[in-house]
Amino acid sequence: MAITAAMVKELREMTGAGMMDAKKALTETEGDMDAAVDWLRTKGLSKAAKKSGRVAAEGLVAVAVKDGKGVAVEVNSETDFVGKNEEFQAMVRKIAQAALEVDDIEALKTAQIDGKPVSEVLTDAIAKIGENMSLRRMVVVTAPTVVHYVHNAAADGMGKIGVLVGLDGGNAEIGRQIAMHVAATAPASLGEADLDPALVEREKQVLTEQARESGKPEAVIEKMIEGRMKKFFEEVTLTGQKFVINPDLTVADAAKEQGATIVGFARVAVGEGIEKKEEDFAAEVAKTLSGA
């Protein structure tokens, strides 16, 4: 497979690796982007712990909570300017409130706001404001207590990152502290059992290759992998992470001290995983690759 300058550029942005290292990784893995990320990590050339979505699209995430149910909805726009528009914000707030009455995004699209379905309200806003918009995501957390937090708020209850934390026991204060932790650390799952098995297996394979490159005996390598996987679980699971407010405790222990058990969470960041159109400088990259 031909390795293009655009592919090299994408891999560099994901991993922070040098240009020639990125090209070599893609060459060695025949253009497989995920495999190239792992190749760079194995060689110690990438600091990326996992591939994350590239935040690009604009808009807002709004959160709302009612009677043990929390919702976060993402409404995208073309420019950040629209996110500051009071009419847009009012619409997003109403969509979040409507989400409290439904179970999923398809039902939300047909839910009524001021006598119109949400899908039609969006169409009207597009015509009035002059930018394309979309209702992209809706997530729900239910628990005896649900606490929400918005990071980088543009208005009350909405901003660039919305977090929901569901607790059994405890109080709103510990819930908010945990929600702020989630906003800062972006855990991959609540606990080890909730992790995507494919992600776990991929991480284990990378760590195995790294350990084998040390040249140590197989028995030692197995212990190395076991220790590194334990650290991996501590880093990516919410309950296993060190609490940012008190790193002497895990998040689970911090909740327990306040009589709470974390039963669920959600973190929604605007534009997560959407690639934004950028000025193409592939020619500049190609020129560098050719040594010109």
C-alpha positions as protocol buffer text, in pm:
chain_id: "A"
residue {
  index: 1
  type: MET
  ca { x: 0 y: 0 z: 0 }
}
residue {
  index: 2
  type: ALA
  ca { x: 129 y: 344 z: -90 }
}
residue {
  index: 3
  type: ILE
  ca { x: 199 y: 560 z: 214 }
}
residue {
  index: 4
  type: THR
  ca { x: 67 y: 910 z: 152 }
}
residue {
  index: 5
  type: ALA
  ca { x: 175 y: 1234 z: 311 }
}
residue {
  index: 6
  type: ALA
  ca { x: -177 y: 1276 z: 451 }
}
residue {
  index: 7
  type: MET
  ca { x: -146 y: 941 z: 631 }
}
residue {
  index: 8
  type: VAL
  ca { x: 188 y: 1045 z: 780 }
}
residue {
  index: 9
  type: LYS
  ca { x: 35 y: 1374 z: 894 }
}
residue {
  index: 10
  type: GLU
  ca { x: -258 y: 1196 z: 1063 }
}
residue {
  index: 11
  type: LEU
  ca { x: -30 y: 952 z: 1246 }
}
residue {
  index: 12
  type: ARG
  ca { x: 196 y: 1234 z: 1367 }
}
residue {
  index: 13
  type: GLU
  ca { x: -102 y: 1426 z: 1503 }
}
residue {
  index: 14
  type: MET
  ca { x: -226 y: 1117 z: 1687 }
}
residue {
  index: 15
  type: THR
  ca { x: 105 y: 1016 z: 1839 }
}
residue {
  index: 16
  type: GLY
  ca { x: 342 y: 1313 z: 1837 }
}
residue {
  index: 17
  type: ALA
  ca { x: 602 y: 1096 z: 1662 }
}
residue {
  index: 18
  type: GLY
  ca { x: 859 y: 1239 z: 1424 }
}
residue {
  index: 19
  type: MET
  ca { x: 785 y: 1250 z: 1054 }
}
residue {
  index: 20
  type: MET
  ca { x: 1029 y: 980 z: 949 }
}
residue {
  index: 21
  type: ASP
  ca { x: 929 y: 756 z: 1240 }
}
residue {
  index: 22
  type: ALA
  ca { x: 564 y: 792 z: 1141 }
}
residue {
  index: 23
  type: LYS
  ca { x: 645 y: 705 z: 780 }
}
residue {
  index: 24
  type: LYS
  ca { x: 844 y: 399 z: 886 }
}
residue {
  index: 25
  type: ALA
  ca { x: 564 y: 282 z: 1116 }
}
residue {
  index: 26
  type: LEU
  ca { x: 311 y: 304 z: 833 }
}
residue {
  index: 27
  type: THR
  ca { x: 548 y: 126 z: 597 }
}
residue {
  index: 28
  type: GLU
  ca { x: 611 y: -154 z: 846 }
}
residue {
  index: 29
  type: THR
  ca { x: 237 y: -201 z: 906 }
}
residue {
  index: 30
  type: GLU
  ca { x: 132 y: -161 z: 541 }
}
residue {
  index: 31
  type: GLY
  ca { x: -69 y: 151 z: 613 }
}
residue {
  index: 32
  type: ASP
  ca { x: -275 y: 14 z: 903 }
}
residue {
  index: 33
  type: MET
  ca { x: -318 y: 323 z: 1122 }
}
residue {
  index: 34
  type: ASP
  ca { x: -397 y: 143 z: 1448 }
}
residue {
  index: 35
  type: ALA
  ca { x: -112 y: -103 z: 1395 }
}
residue {
  index: 36
  type: ALA
  ca { x: 121 y: 188 z: 1320 }
}
residue {
  index: 37
  type: VAL
  ca { x: 27 y: 353 z: 1651 }
}
residue {
  index: 38
  type: ASP
  ca { x: 108 y: 28 z: 1831 }
}
residue {
  index: 39
  type: TRP
  ca { x: 437 y: -8 z: 1637 }
}
residue {
  index: 40
  type: LEU
  ca { x: 546 y: 338 z: 1750 }
}
residue {
  index: 41
  type: ARG
  ca { x: 450 y: 262 z: 2109 }
}
residue {
  index: 42
  type: THR
  ca { x: 643 y: -66 z: 2100 }
}
residue {
  index: 43
  type: LYS
  ca { x: 951 y: 121 z: 1982 }
}
residue {
  index: 44
  type: GLY
  ca { x: 903 y: 386 z: 2247 }
}
residue {
  index: 45
  type: LEU
  ca { x: 839 y: 654 z: 1985 }
}
residue {
  index: 46
  type: SER
  ca { x: 487 y: 750 z: 2088 }
}
residue {
  index: 47
  type: LYS
  ca { x: 351 y: 876 z: 2419 }
}
residue {
  index: 48
  type: ALA
  ca { x: -6 y: 798 z: 2322 }
}
residue {
  index: 49
  type: ALA
  ca { x: -172 y: 558 z: 2568 }
}
residue {
  index: 50
  type: LYS
  ca { x: -461 y: 501 z: 2335 }
}
residue {
  index: 51
  type: LYS
  ca { x: -600 y: 644 z: 2018 }
}
residue {
  index: 52
  type: SER
  ca { x: -845 y: 920 z: 2105 }
}
residue {
  index: 53
  type: GLY
  ca { x: -1101 y: 1101 z: 1896 }
}
residue {
  index: 54
  type: ARG
  ca { x: -983 y: 1415 z: 1729 }
}
residue {
  index: 55
  type: VAL
  ca { x: -1197 y: 1703 z: 1857 }
}
residue {
  index: 56
  type: ALA
  ca { x: -1286 y: 1921 z: 1563 }
}
residue {
  index: 57
  type: ALA
  ca { x: -1657 y: 2001 z: 1520 }
}
residue {
  index: 58
  type: GLU
  ca { x: -1803 y: 2296 z: 1708 }
}
residue {
  index: 59
  type: GLY
  ca { x: -2122 y: 2339 z: 1906 }
}
residue {
  index: 60
  type: LEU
  ca { x: -2230 y: 2263 z: 2262 }
}
residue {
  index: 61
  type: VAL
  ca { x: -2293 y: 1981 z: 2505 }
}
residue {
  index: 62
  type: ALA
  ca { x: -2585 y: 2041 z: 2740 }
}
residue {
  index: 63
  type: VAL
  ca { x: -2663 y: 1845 z: 3056 }
}
residue {
  index: 64
  type: ALA
  ca { x: -2981 y: 1812 z: 3256 }
}
residue {
  index: 65
  type: VAL
  ca { x: -3089 y: 1603 z: 3557 }
}
residue {
  index: 66
  type: LYS
  ca { x: -3433 y: 1509 z: 3687 }
}
residue {
  index: 67
  type: ASP
  ca { x: -3552 y: 1241 z: 3931 }
}
residue {
  index: 68
  type: GLY
  ca { x: -3245 y: 1019 z: 3917 }
}
residue {
  index: 69
  type: LYS
  ca { x: -3197 y: 1054 z: 3542 }
}
residue {
  index: 70
  type: GLY
  ca { x: -2920 y: 1257 z: 3383 }
}
residue {
  index: 71
  type: VAL
  ca { x: -2882 y: 1334 z: 3014 }
}
residue {
  index: 72
  type: ALA
  ca { x: -2610 y: 1492 z: 2805 }
}
residue {
  index: 73
  type: VAL
  ca { x: -2680 y: 1596 z: 2447 }
}
residue {
  index: 74
  type: GLU
  ca { x: -2437 y: 1720 z: 2185 }
}
residue {
  index: 75
  type: VAL
  ca { x: -2555 y: 1962 z: 1918 }
}
residue {
  index: 76
  type: ASN
  ca { x: -2294 y: 2050 z: 1657 }
}
residue {
  index: 77
  type: SER
  ca { x: -2250 y: 2362 z: 1450 }
}
residue {
  index: 78
  type: GLU
  ca { x: -1996 y: 2465 z: 1190 }
}
residue {
  index: 79
  type: THR
  ca { x: -1828 y: 2740 z: 1392 }
}
residue {
  index: 80
  type: ASP
  ca { x: -1757 y: 2816 z: 1755 }
}
residue {
  index: 81
  type: PHE
  ca { x: -1925 y: 3153 z: 1702 }
}
residue {
  index: 82
  type: VAL
  ca { x: -2266 y: 2986 z: 1682 }
}
residue {
  index: 83
  type: GLY
  ca { x: -2205 y: 2820 z: 2019 }
}
residue {
  index: 84
  type: LYS
  ca { x: -2203 y: 3169 z: 2170 }
}
residue {
  index: 85
  type: ASN
  ca { x: -2533 y: 3261 z: 2003 }
}
residue {
  index: 86
  type: GLU
  ca { x: -2808 y: 3302 z: 2265 }
}
residue {
  index: 87
  type: GLU
  ca { x: -3075 y: 3160 z: 2033 }
}
residue {
  index: 88
  type: PHE
  ca { x: -2863 y: 2852 z: 1968 }
}
residue {
  index: 89
  type: GLN
  ca { x: -2800 y: 2810 z: 2340 }
}
residue {
  index: 90
  type: ALA
  ca { x: -3171 y: 2841 z: 2417 }
}
residue {
  index: 91
  type: MET
  ca { x: -3249 y: 2572 z: 2158 }
}
residue {
  index: 92
  type: VAL
  ca { x: -2983 y: 2336 z: 2295 }
}
residue {
  index: 93
  type: ARG
  ca { x: -3115 y: 2386 z: 2649 }
}
residue {
  index: 94
  type: LYS
  ca { x: -3467 y: 2295 z: 2537 }
}
residue {
  index: 95
  type: ILE
  ca { x: -3336 y: 1986 z: 2357 }
}
residue {
  index: 96
  type: ALA
  ca { x: -3163 y: 1872 z: 2676 }
}
residue {
  index: 97
  type: GLN
  ca { x: -3485 y: 1917 z: 2873 }
}
residue {
  index: 98
  type: ALA
  ca { x: -3677 y: 1719 z: 2610 }
}
residue {
  index: 99
  type: ALA
  ca { x: -3415 y: 1444 z: 2637 }
}
residue {
  index: 100
  type: LEU
  ca { x: -3516 y: 1387 z: 2999 }
}
residue {
  index: 101
  type: GLU
  ca { x: -3849 y: 1254 z: 2875 }
}
residue {
  index: 102
  type: VAL
  ca { x: -3714 y: 1001 z: 2620 }
}
residue {
  index: 103
  type: ASP
  ca { x: -3478 y: 705 z: 2614 }
}
residue {
  index: 104
  type: ASP
  ca { x: -3261 y: 751 z: 2305 }
}
residue {
  index: 105
  type: ILE
  ca { x: -3162 y: 993 z: 2032 }
}
residue {
  index: 106
  type: GLU
  ca { x: -3413 y: 865 z: 1776 }
}
residue {
  index: 107
  type: ALA
  ca { x: -3696 y: 932 z: 2018 }
}
residue {
  index: 108
  type: LEU
  ca { x: -3542 y: 1271 z: 2096 }
}
residue {
  index: 109
  type: LYS
  ca { x: -3554 y: 1373 z: 1729 }
}
residue {
  index: 110
  type: THR
  ca { x: -3931 y: 1332 z: 1731 }
}
residue {
  index: 111
  type: ALA
  ca { x: -3985 y: 1480 z: 2079 }
}
residue {
  index: 112
  type: GLN
  ca { x: -4181 y: 1804 z: 2083 }
}
residue {
  index: 113
  type: ILE
  ca { x: -4040 y: 2149 z: 2161 }
}
residue {
  index: 114
  type: ASP
  ca { x: -4288 y: 2434 z: 2145 }
}
residue {
  index: 115
  type: GLY
  ca { x: -4521 y: 2222 z: 1932 }
}
residue {
  index: 116
  type: LYS
  ca { x: -4257 y: 2107 z: 1684 }
}
residue {
  index: 117
  type: PRO
  ca { x: -4040 y: 1795 z: 1669 }
}
residue {
  index: 118
  type: VAL
  ca { x: -3675 y: 1850 z: 1760 }
}
residue {
  index: 119
  type: SER
  ca { x: -3568 y: 1764 z: 1404 }
}
residue {
  index: 120
  type: GLU
  ca { x: -3784 y: 2046 z: 1268 }
}
residue {
  index: 121
  type: VAL
  ca { x: -3661 y: 2289 z: 1534 }
}
residue {
  index: 122
  type: LEU
  ca { x: -3307 y: 2219 z: 1414 }
}
residue {
  index: 123
  type: THR
  ca { x: -3407 y: 2273 z: 1051 }
}
residue {
  index: 124
  type: ASP
  ca { x: -3560 y: 2609 z: 1139 }
}
residue {
  index: 125
  type: ALA
  ca { x: -3244 y: 2709 z: 1329 }
}
residue {
  index: 126
  type: ILE
  ca { x: -3027 y: 2617 z: 1031 }
}
residue {
  index: 127
  type: ALA
  ca { x: -3236 y: 2839 z: 806 }
}
residue {
  index: 128
  type: LYS
  ca { x: -3232 y: 3129 z: 1053 }
}
residue {
  index: 129
  type: ILE
  ca { x: -2871 y: 3117 z: 1173 }
}
residue {
  index: 130
  type: GLY
  ca { x: -2723 y: 3013 z: 841 }
}
residue {
  index: 131
  type: GLU
  ca { x: -2503 y: 2723 z: 954 }
}
residue {
  index: 132
  type: ASN
  ca { x: -2543 y: 2351 z: 930 }
}
residue {
  index: 133
  type: MET
  ca { x: -2626 y: 2188 z: 1264 }
}
residue {
  index: 134
  type: SER
  ca { x: -2683 y: 1835 z: 1385 }
}
residue {
  index: 135
  type: LEU
  ca { x: -2809 y: 1656 z: 1692 }
}
residue {
  index: 136
  type: ARG
  ca { x: -2523 y: 1410 z: 1722 }
}
residue {
  index: 137
  type: ARG
  ca { x: -2538 y: 1230 z: 2055 }
}
residue {
  index: 138
  type: MET
  ca { x: -2746 y: 1169 z: 2361 }
}
residue {
  index: 139
  type: VAL
  ca { x: -2626 y: 973 z: 2664 }
}
residue {
  index: 140
  type: VAL
  ca { x: -2821 y: 877 z: 2974 }
}
residue {
  index: 141
  type: VAL
  ca { x: -2709 y: 795 z: 3329 }
}
residue {
  index: 142
  type: THR
  ca { x: -2962 y: 672 z: 3586 }
}
residue {
  index: 143
  type: ALA
  ca { x: -2890 y: 626 z: 3956 }
}
residue {
  index: 144
  type: PRO
  ca { x: -3032 y: 716 z: 4297 }
}
residue {
  index: 145
  type: THR
  ca { x: -2827 y: 1037 z: 4269 }
}
residue {
  index: 146
  type: VAL
  ca { x: -2704 y: 1188 z: 3942 }
}
residue {
  index: 147
  type: VAL
  ca { x: -2469 y: 1485 z: 3946 }
}
residue {
  index: 148
  type: HIS
  ca { x: -2365 y: 1689 z: 3642 }
}
residue {
  index: 149
  type: TYR
  ca { x: -2070 y: 1913 z: 3567 }
}
residue {
  index: 150
  type: VAL
  ca { x: -1985 y: 2128 z: 3265 }
}
residue {
  index: 151
  type: HIS
  ca { x: -1629 y: 2222 z: 3187 }
}
residue {
  index: 152
  type: ASN
  ca { x: -1556 y: 2542 z: 2996 }
}
residue {
  index: 153
  type: ALA
  ca { x: -1919 y: 2649 z: 3027 }
}
residue {
  index: 154
  type: ALA
  ca { x: -2063 y: 2879 z: 2763 }
}
residue {
  index: 155
  type: ALA
  ca { x: -2387 y: 2921 z: 2958 }
}
residue {
  index: 156
  type: ASP
  ca { x: -2562 y: 2753 z: 3251 }
}
residue {
  index: 157
  type: GLY
  ca { x: -2564 y: 2376 z: 3197 }
}
residue {
  index: 158
  type: MET
  ca { x: -2379 y: 2374 z: 2866 }
}
residue {
  index: 159
  type: GLY
  ca { x: -2027 y: 2400 z: 2734 }
}
residue {
  index: 160
  type: LYS
  ca { x: -1750 y: 2206 z: 2563 }
}
residue {
  index: 161
  type: ILE
  ca { x: -1743 y: 1905 z: 2799 }
}
residue {
  index: 162
  type: GLY
  ca { x: -2043 y: 1766 z: 2984 }
}
residue {
  index: 163
  type: VAL
  ca { x: -2013 y: 1503 z: 3257 }
}
residue {
  index: 164
  type: LEU
  ca { x: -2271 y: 1293 z: 3441 }
}
residue {
  index: 165
  type: VAL
  ca { x: -2192 y: 1081 z: 3747 }
}
residue {
  index: 166
  type: GLY
  ca { x: -2436 y: 836 z: 3900 }
}
residue {
  index: 167
  type: LEU
  ca { x: -2402 y: 752 z: 4270 }
}
residue {
  index: 168
  type: ASP
  ca { x: -2564 y: 520 z: 4517 }
}
residue {
  index: 169
  type: GLY
  ca { x: -2528 y: 700 z: 4849 }
}
residue {
  index: 170
  type: GLY
  ca { x: -2298 y: 991 z: 4921 }
}
residue {
  index: 171
  type: ASN
  ca { x: -2386 y: 1349 z: 4841 }
}
residue {
  index: 172
  type: ALA
  ca { x: -2382 y: 1607 z: 4564 }
}
residue {
  index: 173
  type: GLU
  ca { x: -2042 y: 1744 z: 4668 }
}
residue {
  index: 174
  type: ILE
  ca { x: -1850 y: 1418 z: 4621 }
}
residue {
  index: 175
  type: GLY
  ca { x: -2047 y: 1364 z: 4301 }
}
residue {
  index: 176
  type: ARG
  ca { x: -1935 y: 1699 z: 4166 }
}
residue {
  index: 177
  type: GLN
  ca { x: -1574 y: 1632 z: 4264 }
}
residue {
  index: 178
  type: ILE
  ca { x: -1582 y: 1299 z: 4082 }
}
residue {
  index: 179
  type: ALA
  ca { x: -1748 y: 1464 z: 3780 }
}
residue {
  index: 180
  type: MET
  ca { x: -1466 y: 1721 z: 3767 }
}
residue {
  index: 181
  type: HIS
  ca { x: -1218 y: 1434 z: 3787 }
}
residue {
  index: 182
  type: VAL
  ca { x: -1390 y: 1265 z: 3492 }
}
residue {
  index: 183
  type: ALA
  ca { x: -1375 y: 1585 z: 3290 }
}
residue {
  index: 184
  type: ALA
  ca { x: -1000 y: 1609 z: 3353 }
}
residue {
  index: 185
  type: THR
  ca { x: -898 y: 1245 z: 3303 }
}
residue {
  index: 186
  type: ALA
  ca { x: -1147 y: 1102 z: 3049 }
}
residue {
  index: 187
  type: PRO
  ca { x: -1150 y: 745 z: 3185 }
}
residue {
  index: 188
  type: ALA
  ca { x: -1223 y: 470 z: 2934 }
}
residue {
  index: 189
  type: SER
  ca { x: -1466 y: 281 z: 3159 }
}
residue {
  index: 190
  type: LEU
  ca { x: -1608 y: 262 z: 3510 }
}
residue {
  index: 191
  type: GLY
  ca { x: -1408 y: -45 z: 3608 }
}
residue {
  index: 192
  type: GLU
  ca { x: -1190 y: -320 z: 3467 }
}
residue {
  index: 193
  type: ALA
  ca { x: -1489 y: -542 z: 3387 }
}
residue {
  index: 194
  type: ASP
  ca { x: -1641 y: -266 z: 3172 }
}
residue {
  index: 195
  type: LEU
  ca { x: -1339 y: -218 z: 2946 }
}
residue {
  index: 196
  type: ASP
  ca { x: -1366 y: -312 z: 2580 }
}
residue {
  index: 197
  type: PRO
  ca { x: -1200 y: -659 z: 2556 }
}
residue {
  index: 198
  type: ALA
  ca { x: -1042 y: -558 z: 2225 }
}
residue {
  index: 199
  type: LEU
  ca { x: -877 y: -257 z: 2391 }
}
residue {
  index: 200
  type: VAL
  ca { x: -744 y: -477 z: 2673 }
}
residue {
  index: 201
  type: GLU
  ca { x: -606 y: -736 z: 2431 }
}
residue {
  index: 202
  type: ARG
  ca { x: -446 y: -471 z: 2215 }
}
residue {
  index: 203
  type: GLU
  ca { x: -277 y: -313 z: 2516 }
}
residue {
  index: 204
  type: LYS
  ca { x: -153 y: -651 z: 2634 }
}
residue {
  index: 205
  type: GLN
  ca { x: -2 y: -723 z: 2292 }
}
residue {
  index: 206
  type: VAL
  ca { x: 182 y: -392 z: 2287 }
}
residue {
  index: 207
  type: LEU
  ca { x: 315 y: -441 z: 2640 }
}
residue {
  index: 208
  type: THR
  ca { x: 419 y: -796 z: 2555 }
}
residue {
  index: 209
  type: GLU
  ca { x: 623 y: -678 z: 2257 }
}
residue {
  index: 210
  type: GLN
  ca { x: 781 y: -404 z: 2465 }
}
residue {
  index: 211
  type: ALA
  ca { x: 874 y: -652 z: 2737 }
}
residue {
  index: 212
  type: ARG
  ca { x: 1021 y: -902 z: 2492 }
}
residue {
  index: 213
  type: GLU
  ca { x: 1244 y: -638 z: 2344 }
}
residue {
  index: 214
  type: SER
  ca { x: 1409 y: -618 z: 2686 }
}
residue {
  index: 215
  type: GLY
  ca { x: 1561 y: -962 z: 2624 }
}
residue {
  index: 216
  type: LYS
  ca { x: 1467 y: -1087 z: 2970 }
}
residue {
  index: 217
  type: PRO
  ca { x: 1361 y: -1449 z: 3042 }
}
residue {
  index: 218
  type: GLU
  ca { x: 999 y: -1545 z: 2967 }
}
residue {
  index: 219
  type: ALA
  ca { x: 913 y: -1583 z: 3338 }
}
residue {
  index: 220
  type: VAL
  ca { x: 1035 y: -1231 z: 3406 }
}
residue {
  index: 221
  type: ILE
  ca { x: 850 y: -1101 z: 3101 }
}
residue {
  index: 222
  type: GLU
  ca { x: 522 y: -1248 z: 3232 }
}
residue {
  index: 223
  type: LYS
  ca { x: 568 y: -1065 z: 3562 }
}
residue {
  index: 224
  type: MET
  ca { x: 649 y: -743 z: 3376 }
}
residue {
  index: 225
  type: ILE
  ca { x: 333 y: -773 z: 3168 }
}
residue {
  index: 226
  type: GLU
  ca { x: 121 y: -848 z: 3476 }
}
residue {
  index: 227
  type: GLY
  ca { x: 252 y: -539 z: 3653 }
}
residue {
  index: 228
  type: ARG
  ca { x: 213 y: -315 z: 3350 }
}
residue {
  index: 229
  type: MET
  ca { x: -142 y: -433 z: 3284 }
}
residue {
  index: 230
  type: LYS
  ca { x: -230 y: -359 z: 3647 }
}
residue {
  index: 231
  type: LYS
  ca { x: -97 y: -7 z: 3600 }
}
residue {
  index: 232
  type: PHE
  ca { x: -292 y: 24 z: 3273 }
}
residue {
  index: 233
  type: PHE
  ca { x: -618 y: -66 z: 3448 }
}
residue {
  index: 234
  type: GLU
  ca { x: -543 y: 187 z: 3722 }
}
residue {
  index: 235
  type: GLU
  ca { x: -486 y: 458 z: 3461 }
}
residue {
  index: 236
  type: VAL
  ca { x: -789 y: 405 z: 3237 }
}
residue {
  index: 237
  type: THR
  ca { x: -1070 y: 297 z: 3474 }
}
residue {
  index: 238
  type: LEU
  ca { x: -1252 y: 558 z: 3678 }
}
residue {
  index: 239
  type: THR
  ca { x: -1267 y: 353 z: 3996 }
}
residue {
  index: 240
  type: GLY
  ca { x: -897 y: 263 z: 3971 }
}
residue {
  index: 241
  type: GLN
  ca { x: -761 y: 610 z: 3892 }
}
residue {
  index: 242
  type: LYS
  ca { x: -590 y: 823 z: 4154 }
}
residue {
  index: 243
  type: PHE
  ca { x: -834 y: 1090 z: 4266 }
}
residue {
  index: 244
  type: VAL
  ca { x: -715 y: 1426 z: 4134 }
}
residue {
  index: 245
  type: ILE
  ca { x: -825 y: 1602 z: 4453 }
}
residue {
  index: 246
  type: ASN
  ca { x: -642 y: 1353 z: 4675 }
}
residue {
  index: 247
  type: PRO
  ca { x: -396 y: 1129 z: 4484 }
}
residue {
  index: 248
  type: ASP
  ca { x: -346 y: 917 z: 4798 }
}
residue {
  index: 249
  type: LEU
  ca { x: -688 y: 766 z: 4726 }
}
residue {
  index: 250
  type: THR
  ca { x: -842 y: 596 z: 4425 }
}
residue {
  index: 251
  type: VAL
  ca { x: -1167 y: 748 z: 4302 }
}
residue {
  index: 252
  type: ALA
  ca { x: -1354 y: 444 z: 4434 }
}
residue {
  index: 253
  type: ASP
  ca { x: -1199 y: 487 z: 4779 }
}
residue {
  index: 254
  type: ALA
  ca { x: -1275 y: 860 z: 4781 }
}
residue {
  index: 255
  type: ALA
  ca { x: -1639 y: 784 z: 4705 }
}
residue {
  index: 256
  type: LYS
  ca { x: -1648 y: 511 z: 4971 }
}
residue {
  index: 257
  type: GLU
  ca { x: -1521 y: 752 z: 5235 }
}
residue {
  index: 258
  type: GLN
  ca { x: -1829 y: 962 z: 5167 }
}
residue {
  index: 259
  type: GLY
  ca { x: -2062 y: 661 z: 5178 }
}
residue {
  index: 260
  type: ALA
  ca { x: -2102 y: 646 z: 4801 }
}
residue {
  index: 261
  type: THR
  ca { x: -2064 y: 386 z: 4528 }
}
residue {
  index: 262
  type: ILE
  ca { x: -2017 y: 502 z: 4169 }
}
residue {
  index: 263
  type: VAL
  ca { x: -2269 y: 319 z: 3950 }
}
residue {
  index: 264
  type: GLY
  ca { x: -2217 y: 497 z: 3621 }
}
residue {
  index: 265
  type: PHE
  ca { x: -2074 y: 798 z: 3442 }
}
residue {
  index: 266
  type: ALA
  ca { x: -2063 y: 967 z: 3104 }
}
residue {
  index: 267
  type: ARG
  ca { x: -1828 y: 1222 z: 2954 }
}
residue {
  index: 268
  type: VAL
  ca { x: -1924 y: 1397 z: 2630 }
}
residue {
  index: 269
  type: ALA
  ca { x: -1685 y: 1640 z: 2460 }
}
residue {
  index: 270
  type: VAL
  ca { x: -1789 y: 1858 z: 2168 }
}
residue {
  index: 271
  type: GLY
  ca { x: -1674 y: 1724 z: 1835 }
}
residue {
  index: 272
  type: GLU
  ca { x: -1512 y: 1414 z: 1978 }
}
residue {
  index: 273
  type: GLY
  ca { x: -1417 y: 1184 z: 1691 }
}
residue {
  index: 274
  type: ILE
  ca { x: -1522 y: 1422 z: 1412 }
}
residue {
  index: 275
  type: GLU
  ca { x: -1249 y: 1527 z: 1177 }
}
residue {
  index: 276
  type: LYS
  ca { x: -1252 y: 1894 z: 1092 }
}
residue {
  index: 277
  type: LYS
  ca { x: -1160 y: 2014 z: 747 }
}
residue {
  index: 278
  type: GLU
  ca { x: -822 y: 2179 z: 762 }
}
residue {
  index: 279
  type: GLU
  ca { x: -594 y: 2356 z: 526 }
}
residue {
  index: 280
  type: ASP
  ca { x: -413 y: 2076 z: 342 }
}
residue {
  index: 281
  type: PHE
  ca { x: -38 y: 2097 z: 373 }
}
residue {
  index: 282
  type: ALA
  ca { x: 29 y: 1749 z: 234 }
}
residue {
  index: 283
  type: ALA
  ca { x: 255 y: 1902 z: -29 }
}
residue {
  index: 284
  type: GLU
  ca { x: 474 y: 2048 z: 244 }
}
residue {
  index: 285
  type: VAL
  ca { x: 493 y: 1712 z: 417 }
}
residue {
  index: 286
  type: ALA
  ca { x: 571 y: 1534 z: 90 }
}
residue {
  index: 287
  type: LYS
  ca { x: 850 y: 1777 z: 22 }
}
residue {
  index: 288
  type: THR
  ca { x: 1004 y: 1705 z: 362 }
}
residue {
  index: 289
  type: LEU
  ca { x: 971 y: 1330 z: 314 }
}
residue {
  index: 290
  type: SER
  ca { x: 1153 y: 1348 z: -17 }
}
residue {
  index: 291
  type: GLY
  ca { x: 1438 y: 1533 z: 150 }
}
residue {
  index: 292
  type: ALA
  ca { x: 1396 y: 1837 z: -73 }
}
